[in-house]
Amino acid sequence: MPIEITVPRQGWSMEEGIFVEWRKNDGDRVQPGDALYLLESEKSTEEIEALDAGILRIPNDAPKPGDKVLVGQLLAFLVAEGEITPSTCGTAPRREDTDSADPRKSEPAAGPAARRLAKSSGVELKAIAGSGPSGRIIPSDIKVATTPTTTSARKSISPRARRIAAELGIDWSGLPGSGRTGRIRERDIRSVVAGNIEGRLIPHTNIRRTIATRMVAGVTQAAPVTLTTKADATNLVNLRNQFNAAVKSKDDVIPGYTDMILKLTAAALRQHPMLQAQWRNDGLFVPNQVDIAFAVDTDAGLLVPVIREADRLTLRQIAAQTGTLTTQARAGQLTADQMRNATFTITNLGGFGIDAFTPIIHLPQCAVLGVGRIVREPAVVNDQIVPRDMLTLSLTFDHRVVDGAPAARFLQTLCGCVEQPAPWLIP
């Protein structure tokens, strides 16, 4: 008999959410623990794992990315080899319907004290909304149910909302509910604390959903660690000033700090290729090319176009490409190929006055470099305190792929390139 794949109830506090994407394709073999699909709740995107083994079958009427789904909703099936697959999600019985036929399965969780109190009070546990962990019914839920009836006492409220109201000391009896049939939800309770602030809803775009999915993957599917250091960028600043002074026409390409850091990073990656390695089930894959992505802030969201074979390009060639790609990104003209298969990423927040931060890895890459602002500050040089231009660098790496010492050595090499940039940047 086909095994139904539904939206889970346990560990998920929402009554509905957004189906993001399948992690497996129709016809794939699935093992217990395999990631099946992504669900977006109010606060995060969760990866839902398979509980059973089988062949995944996704009917044509299954939810599509961006569709709303309800707890218990049927999404797909797991079948055995040669087993007939139901053709639709709409006509197949829901697991919740099957469970409800068995009174032992439909009986809510409750402790001995709550069961005794319910029995003595003549209250059916099925009619009680539990406010304990995982919806467990506790004695206070029985007392609420047996309180002399008023309209507010009978008002529907989710267990999570009841707990939050108790923690914040809020009387929820007169609150309007935003859930189905007027049920009070967590957001209704928290809106009281926030003073019922009015605002506008900005719908998620496909780009924002993709960014969110990849950002979550960078911290949930990897083992991210961030190292931060400072480099003396005085010579880098002087070289940039020389490029500016050598401008002869408005059409001349003037390399910026991101261009310089990108070129220097490419040189450092050639000396430390494991900072480009990618985790795969059967081993570590180390790309031969140095293809570096750089983050571009656009109205549509963060985009990351790629400079191919950055170590083989001159600084001016890199500057010309970053200029063109940045313009295309902000005009919404980048193609998927221009943002695909990078081996390393650089994100520069120095222009916003940021020193150090924790960039997020873009899988399957194993590292990302965060570039902070250049600040003139006192430094000790030859036992003398002198003003120097200092640059903060933040490297986040996947500890599954790279250990701390190799990552630190890469940063050390990059700092050396920043402090003596001319041999790496000219011509």
C-alpha positions as CSV (number, residue, x, y, z in Angstrom):
1,M,0.0,0.0,0.0
2,P,1.4,3.4,-0.9
3,I,2.8,5.5,2.0
4,E,1.5,9.0,2.1
5,I,3.8,12.0,2.5
6,T,2.0,14.8,4.3
7,V,2.7,18.1,5.9
8,P,3.8,17.2,9.5
9,R,2.1,18.3,12.7
10,Q,4.8,17.6,15.3
11,G,7.5,20.2,15.6
12,W,5.6,22.6,13.3
13,S,3.6,25.3,15.1
14,M,1.7,26.7,12.1
15,E,-1.6,25.6,10.8
16,E,-0.5,26.5,7.3
17,G,2.7,27.3,5.4
18,I,4.4,27.7,2.0
19,F,5.7,24.7,0.0
20,V,9.1,25.8,-1.2
21,E,10.5,23.0,-3.3
22,W,11.1,19.2,-3.6
23,R,14.6,17.9,-2.6
24,K,13.9,14.7,-4.5
25,N,12.5,14.1,-7.9
26,D,9.6,12.0,-9.0
27,G,10.9,8.4,-9.3
28,D,13.8,8.9,-7.0
29,R,14.5,6.2,-4.4
30,V,14.1,7.5,-0.9
31,Q,15.6,6.3,2.4
32,P,14.6,7.2,6.0
33,G,16.3,10.5,6.9
34,D,16.6,11.7,3.3
35,A,15.6,15.4,2.8
36,L,12.2,15.3,0.9
37,Y,11.1,18.9,0.6
38,L,11.3,22.4,2.1
39,L,8.5,24.1,4.0
40,E,8.4,27.8,4.9
41,S,6.9,28.7,8.2
42,E,6.5,32.1,9.9
43,K,10.1,32.2,11.1
44,S,12.1,29.8,9.0
45,T,12.4,27.4,6.2
46,E,12.5,23.8,7.4
47,E,13.8,20.7,5.6
48,I,11.4,17.8,6.0
49,E,12.9,14.4,6.1
50,A,11.5,11.1,5.0
51,L,10.3,8.7,7.7
52,D,10.0,5.7,5.4
53,A,11.7,4.2,2.4
54,G,10.3,3.8,-1.1
55,I,10.1,5.3,-4.6
56,L,8.8,8.9,-4.6
57,R,5.8,9.5,-6.7
58,I,4.5,13.1,-7.1
59,P,1.0,13.4,-8.6
60,N,0.3,16.2,-11.1
61,D,-2.0,18.0,-8.6
62,A,0.6,18.0,-5.9
63,P,1.5,21.5,-4.5
64,K,3.8,23.6,-6.6
65,P,6.6,25.9,-5.2
66,G,4.9,28.9,-3.6
67,D,1.6,27.2,-2.9
68,K,0.0,27.3,0.6
69,V,-0.3,23.9,2.3
70,L,-2.1,22.9,5.5
71,V,-1.0,20.6,8.3
72,G,-1.9,17.1,7.3
73,Q,-2.3,17.9,3.6
74,L,-1.3,15.1,1.3
75,L,1.7,16.0,-1.0
76,A,3.0,12.7,-2.6
77,F,3.5,9.0,-2.1
78,L,6.2,6.5,-1.4
79,V,5.6,3.2,-3.3
80,A,7.3,-0.1,-3.6
81,E,8.8,-1.4,-6.9
82,G,5.9,-2.2,-9.3
83,E,3.3,-0.9,-6.9
84,I,0.4,1.1,-8.4
85,T,0.6,4.8,-7.6
86,P,-2.5,6.9,-6.9
87,S,-3.0,9.4,-9.7
88,T,-4.0,12.3,-7.5
89,C,-3.6,13.8,-4.1
90,G,-7.2,14.9,-4.0
91,T,-8.9,11.5,-3.9
92,A,-6.4,9.6,-1.7
93,P,-7.3,9.3,2.0
94,R,-5.4,11.6,4.3
95,R,-3.3,10.0,7.0
96,E,-5.1,12.1,9.6
97,D,-8.4,10.6,8.3
98,T,-7.0,7.1,8.7
99,D,-5.7,7.8,12.1
100,S,-9.0,9.2,13.2
101,A,-10.7,5.8,12.6
102,D,-8.4,4.3,15.3
103,P,-9.4,5.8,18.7
104,R,-6.0,4.9,20.1
105,K,-4.3,7.0,17.5
106,S,-6.7,10.0,17.8
107,E,-6.5,10.1,21.6
108,P,-4.5,13.3,22.4
109,A,-1.4,13.2,24.6
110,A,-2.1,13.9,28.3
111,G,-0.5,13.1,31.6
112,P,-2.1,10.9,34.3
113,A,-3.2,13.9,36.4
114,A,-4.9,15.6,33.4
115,R,-6.7,12.3,32.6
116,R,-8.0,11.9,36.1
117,L,-9.2,15.5,36.3
118,A,-10.9,15.2,32.8
119,K,-12.6,11.9,33.9
120,S,-13.8,13.4,37.2
121,S,-15.0,16.6,35.4
122,G,-16.8,14.7,32.6
123,V,-14.6,16.3,29.9
124,E,-13.6,14.5,26.7
125,L,-9.9,14.9,26.0
126,K,-10.6,15.2,22.3
127,A,-12.3,18.5,22.9
128,I,-9.3,20.1,24.7
129,A,-6.6,22.1,23.1
130,G,-3.4,21.2,25.0
131,S,-0.9,24.0,25.9
132,G,1.9,21.7,27.1
133,P,5.0,20.7,25.1
134,S,4.0,19.3,21.6
135,G,0.3,20.0,22.4
136,R,0.2,17.8,25.5
137,I,-2.9,18.4,27.7
138,I,-2.0,19.6,31.2
139,P,-4.4,20.0,34.2
140,S,-4.8,23.7,33.7
141,D,-6.3,23.0,30.2
142,I,-9.0,20.9,31.9
143,K,-9.7,23.7,34.4
144,V,-10.1,26.3,31.6
145,A,-12.5,23.9,29.9
146,T,-14.6,23.4,33.0
147,T,-14.7,27.1,34.0
148,P,-18.3,28.5,34.0
149,T,-19.0,29.3,30.4
150,T,-18.7,32.7,29.0
151,T,-18.2,33.7,25.5
152,S,-14.5,34.4,26.1
153,A,-13.9,31.2,27.9
154,R,-15.1,29.2,24.9
155,K,-13.1,31.2,22.5
156,S,-10.7,29.1,20.4
157,I,-6.9,29.7,20.9
158,S,-3.9,27.7,19.7
159,P,-1.8,26.0,22.4
160,R,1.2,28.0,21.4
161,A,-0.7,31.3,21.6
162,R,-2.1,30.2,25.0
163,R,1.5,29.6,26.3
164,I,2.8,33.0,24.9
165,A,-0.2,34.8,26.5
166,A,0.6,33.2,29.8
167,E,4.3,34.1,29.6
168,L,3.5,37.8,28.7
169,G,0.6,38.1,31.1
170,I,-1.9,39.0,28.4
171,D,-5.7,38.4,28.8
172,W,-6.6,36.9,25.4
173,S,-10.3,36.5,26.1
174,G,-11.3,39.6,24.2
175,L,-8.9,39.4,21.3
176,P,-10.0,38.8,17.7
177,G,-8.4,35.8,16.1
178,S,-6.7,35.8,12.7
179,G,-6.9,32.0,12.3
180,R,-9.5,29.9,10.6
181,T,-13.0,30.3,12.3
182,G,-11.5,33.2,14.3
183,R,-9.0,31.1,16.2
184,I,-6.4,33.2,18.2
185,R,-2.9,32.5,17.0
186,E,0.6,33.5,18.3
187,R,0.7,36.6,16.0
188,D,-2.5,37.9,17.6
189,I,-0.9,37.7,21.0
190,R,2.3,39.3,19.9
191,S,0.5,42.1,18.1
192,V,-0.8,43.2,21.5
193,V,2.7,43.6,22.8
194,A,3.8,45.4,19.6
195,G,0.9,47.9,20.1
196,N,-1.0,46.7,17.1
197,I,1.4,48.4,14.7
198,E,0.0,49.0,11.3
199,G,2.1,48.4,8.2
200,R,2.1,46.9,4.7
201,L,2.9,43.4,3.5
202,I,5.6,43.0,0.8
203,P,4.9,39.7,-0.9
204,H,7.9,37.4,-1.4
205,T,9.4,37.4,-4.8
206,N,10.9,34.2,-6.4
207,I,14.3,35.8,-6.0
208,R,13.8,36.4,-2.3
209,R,12.6,32.9,-1.8
210,T,15.6,31.5,-3.6
211,I,17.9,33.7,-1.5
212,A,16.2,32.5,1.7
213,T,16.5,28.9,0.7
214,R,20.2,29.2,-0.1
215,M,21.0,31.2,3.0
216,V,19.3,28.6,5.2
217,A,21.2,25.8,3.4
218,G,24.5,27.6,4.1
219,V,24.0,27.4,7.8
220,T,22.0,24.1,8.1
221,Q,23.7,21.9,5.6
222,A,27.3,23.0,6.3
223,A,29.4,23.5,9.4
224,P,30.2,27.2,9.1
225,V,33.0,28.9,11.1
226,T,34.2,32.5,10.7
227,L,37.7,33.8,11.1
228,T,38.4,37.6,11.2
229,T,41.7,39.4,10.8
230,K,43.1,42.8,9.8
231,A,45.4,43.6,6.9
232,D,47.5,46.7,6.4
233,A,46.0,48.1,3.2
234,T,48.1,51.2,3.0
235,N,49.9,50.1,-0.2
236,L,46.6,49.0,-1.7
237,V,45.1,52.5,-1.0
238,N,48.2,54.2,-2.6
239,L,47.9,52.0,-5.7
240,R,44.2,52.8,-6.0
241,N,45.1,56.5,-5.8
242,Q,47.6,56.0,-8.6
243,F,45.0,54.4,-10.8
244,N,42.7,57.4,-10.2
245,A,45.5,59.9,-11.0
246,A,46.3,58.1,-14.2
247,V,42.8,58.5,-15.7
248,K,42.9,60.2,-19.0
249,S,39.3,60.0,-20.1
250,K,35.9,59.3,-18.6
251,D,35.9,56.0,-20.6
252,D,39.0,54.6,-18.8
253,V,38.3,51.6,-16.5
254,I,39.3,52.4,-12.9
255,P,39.7,49.3,-10.7
256,G,37.9,49.6,-7.4
257,Y,38.7,47.9,-4.1
258,T,36.4,45.0,-4.9
259,D,38.3,44.4,-8.1
260,M,41.6,44.5,-6.4
261,I,40.5,42.1,-3.6
262,L,39.0,39.8,-6.2
263,K,42.3,39.6,-8.1
264,L,44.3,39.1,-4.9
265,T,41.9,36.4,-3.7
266,A,42.3,34.5,-7.0
267,A,46.1,34.5,-6.4
268,A,45.7,33.3,-2.9
269,L,43.2,30.5,-4.0
270,R,45.8,29.2,-6.5
271,Q,48.1,28.7,-3.5
272,H,45.3,27.2,-1.3
273,P,43.1,25.3,-3.7
274,M,41.2,23.5,-0.8
275,L,39.4,26.8,-0.1
276,Q,37.5,26.0,-3.3
277,A,36.8,22.3,-2.5
278,Q,33.2,21.1,-2.4
279,W,31.6,18.5,-0.2
280,R,30.2,15.6,-2.1
281,N,28.9,12.3,-0.8
282,D,31.8,10.3,-2.3
283,G,34.5,12.8,-1.5
284,L,35.8,16.3,-1.9
285,F,35.7,17.8,-5.3
286,V,38.4,20.5,-6.1
287,P,37.7,22.6,-9.2
288,N,40.5,23.4,-11.5
289,Q,39.3,26.9,-12.4
290,V,39.1,29.9,-10.1
291,D,35.6,31.3,-10.8
292,I,34.8,34.0,-8.2
293,A,31.4,35.4,-7.6
294,F,30.9,38.9,-6.1
295,A,27.8,40.1,-4.3
296,V,25.7,42.9,-5.9
297,D,23.0,44.6,-4.0
298,T,19.9,45.2,-6.2
299,D,16.3,46.2,-5.8
300,A,15.3,42.6,-6.4
301,G,17.7,41.2,-3.8
302,L,21.3,40.1,-3.5
303,L,22.7,38.7,-6.8
304,V,26.1,37.0,-7.3
305,P,27.5,37.2,-10.9
306,V,30.7,35.2,-11.5
307,I,34.1,36.3,-12.9
308,R,35.4,33.2,-14.8
309,E,39.1,32.2,-14.4
310,A,39.8,35.3,-12.4
311,D,43.4,34.3,-11.8
312,R,44.1,34.5,-15.6
313,L,42.7,38.0,-16.0
314,T,44.4,41.3,-15.6
315,L,43.1,43.7,-13.0
316,R,41.6,46.0,-15.7
317,Q,39.9,43.0,-17.3
318,I,38.4,42.1,-14.0
319,A,37.3,45.7,-13.4
320,A,35.6,45.8,-16.9
321,Q,33.7,42.6,-16.2
322,T,32.6,43.6,-12.7
323,G,31.3,46.9,-14.1
324,T,29.4,45.2,-16.9
325,L,27.9,42.5,-14.6
326,T,26.9,45.0,-11.9
327,T,25.1,47.1,-14.4
328,Q,23.3,44.0,-15.8
329,A,22.4,42.8,-12.3
330,R,20.8,46.1,-11.3
331,A,18.9,46.2,-14.6
332,G,17.6,42.7,-14.1
333,Q,19.4,41.4,-17.2
334,L,21.7,38.7,-15.7
335,T,21.3,35.2,-17.1
336,A,21.4,32.1,-15.0
337,D,24.7,31.1,-16.5
338,Q,26.3,34.3,-15.4
339,M,25.5,33.4,-11.7
340,R,26.2,29.6,-11.9
341,N,29.0,27.4,-10.8
342,A,31.2,29.8,-8.8
343,T,34.0,28.3,-6.8
344,F,34.3,31.1,-4.2
345,T,32.3,34.2,-3.3
346,I,33.3,37.7,-2.1
347,T,30.9,40.2,-0.5
348,N,32.0,43.7,0.3
349,L,30.2,45.8,2.9
350,G,33.0,48.3,3.4
351,G,31.1,50.9,1.5
352,F,28.4,50.8,4.2
353,G,30.8,51.5,7.1
354,I,30.9,47.8,8.2
355,D,34.1,46.4,9.7
356,A,33.6,42.7,10.4
357,F,30.6,40.5,9.8
358,T,29.7,36.8,9.2
359,P,29.0,36.1,5.6
360,I,27.0,33.0,4.7
361,I,28.4,30.2,2.6
362,H,26.7,29.7,-0.8
363,L,26.7,25.9,-1.2
364,P,28.3,23.9,-2.8
365,Q,31.1,26.4,-2.3
366,C,33.0,25.8,1.0
367,A,34.0,29.4,1.7
368,V,33.0,33.1,1.4
369,L,35.1,36.2,2.0
370,G,33.6,39.2,3.7
371,V,35.4,42.5,3.0
372,G,35.0,45.4,5.5
373,R,35.8,49.1,5.4
374,I,39.3,50.5,5.2
375,V,40.0,52.6,8.2
376,R,43.0,54.8,8.9
377,E,44.2,54.0,12.4
378,P,47.4,53.9,14.5
379,A,49.7,50.9,14.0
380,V,53.1,49.8,15.1
381,V,55.7,49.7,12.3
382,N,59.4,49.2,13.2
383,D,58.6,50.0,16.8
384,Q,57.0,53.3,15.8
385,I,53.3,54.2,16.0
386,V,52.3,55.5,12.6
387,P,48.9,55.9,10.8
388,R,48.1,53.0,8.5
389,D,45.0,52.1,6.4
390,M,43.7,48.9,7.9
391,L,41.3,46.5,6.2
392,T,39.1,43.9,8.1
393,L,38.6,40.5,6.4
394,S,36.1,37.9,7.5
395,L,36.3,34.4,6.1
396,T,33.5,31.9,6.7
397,F,34.4,28.3,5.7
398,D,32.7,24.9,5.9
399,H,34.5,23.0,8.6
400,R,33.4,19.7,7.0
401,V,35.7,20.5,4.1
402,V,38.5,22.7,5.5
403,D,40.1,22.7,9.0
404,G,40.9,25.9,10.9
405,A,44.6,25.9,10.2
406,P,44.4,25.7,6.4
407,A,41.7,28.4,6.4
408,A,43.9,30.6,8.6
409,R,46.9,30.1,6.3
410,F,44.7,31.2,3.3
411,L,43.8,34.4,5.2
412,Q,47.5,34.9,6.1
413,T,48.4,34.6,2.4
414,L,45.7,37.0,1.3
415,C,46.8,39.5,3.9
416,G,50.3,39.3,2.5
417,C,48.9,40.0,-1.0
418,V,46.9,43.0,0.3
419,E,50.0,44.4,2.1
420,Q,52.2,44.0,-1.0
421,P,49.7,44.2,-3.9
422,A,51.8,45.4,-6.8
423,P,53.4,42.0,-7.7
424,W,49.9,40.5,-8.0
425,L,48.0,43.4,-9.6
426,I,50.4,44.8,-12.2
427,P,50.1,44.4,-15.1
